[in-house]
């Protein structure tokens, strides 16, 4: 069996840190900074803008699902 300790770089400060309870961050401070980045919308998830026709088609498809049929 191997006694290798996994290390990784903190995504905020880039310090190499052994595994800990704040993984993948090296500390609570870096975890809090990351959370703040999400709250401040520094990070975003890409989205595709739909036109009115596409929205209508999606709504019609959703209306036809078994759980929406009466």
Secondary structure as the mmCIF struct_conf table of DSSP 4:
data_model
#
loop_
_struct_conf.conf_type_id
_struct_conf.id
_struct_conf.beg_label_comp_id
_struct_conf.beg_label_asym_id
_struct_conf.beg_label_seq_id
_struct_conf.end_label_comp_id
_struct_conf.end_label_asym_id
_struct_conf.end_label_seq_id
HELX_LH_PP_P HELX_LH_PP_P1 UNK A 4 UNK A 6
STRN STRN1 UNK A 7 UNK A 9
TURN_TY1_P TURN_TY1_P1 UNK A 11 UNK A 13
STRN STRN2 UNK A 16 UNK A 18
BEND BEND1 UNK A 19 UNK A 19
TURN_TY1_P TURN_TY1_P2 UNK A 21 UNK A 24
BEND BEND2 UNK A 25 UNK A 27
HELX_RH_AL_P HELX_RH_AL_P1 UNK A 28 UNK A 39
TURN_TY1_P TURN_TY1_P3 UNK A 40 UNK A 41
BEND BEND3 UNK A 42 UNK A 43
HELX_RH_AL_P HELX_RH_AL_P2 UNK A 52 UNK A 63
TURN_TY1_P TURN_TY1_P4 UNK A 64 UNK A 64
BEND BEND4 UNK A 65 UNK A 65
HELX_RH_3T_P HELX_RH_3T_P1 UNK A 66 UNK A 68
#
